[in-house]
Amino acid sequence: MKTVQISLNSIDKVKSFVNEITKFDYDFDLVSGRYVIDAKSIMGIFSLDLSKPIDLNVHAEGDLTEIMSVLDPYIIK
C-alpha cells in the first residue's frame, strides 16, 4: 500500500480524478480525519471536507509508476 496527499478542491478535479482511477482494478481509499471513503465514489468524495488535503491510500503491489503518473496532477508536493 502507498499513501499520498492529494487535493480535490473543485468539482472538475473530482470528476476527472474518479474517471482516471476507475481505469485501475486496485482499491483506492480516501482518508479524511476519521472518515474512510471509497475513492471511486463521487458521492462519497463530496461528503468529505474538500478544502483540506486528503490522504489517498492505494492498495496495490509492485510497480506503481503508471498509477503515480495518473495521480500526479492531484498530488500535493
Order of alpha helices (4+ residues) and beta strands (2+ residues): beta-alpha-beta-beta-alpha-beta-alpha
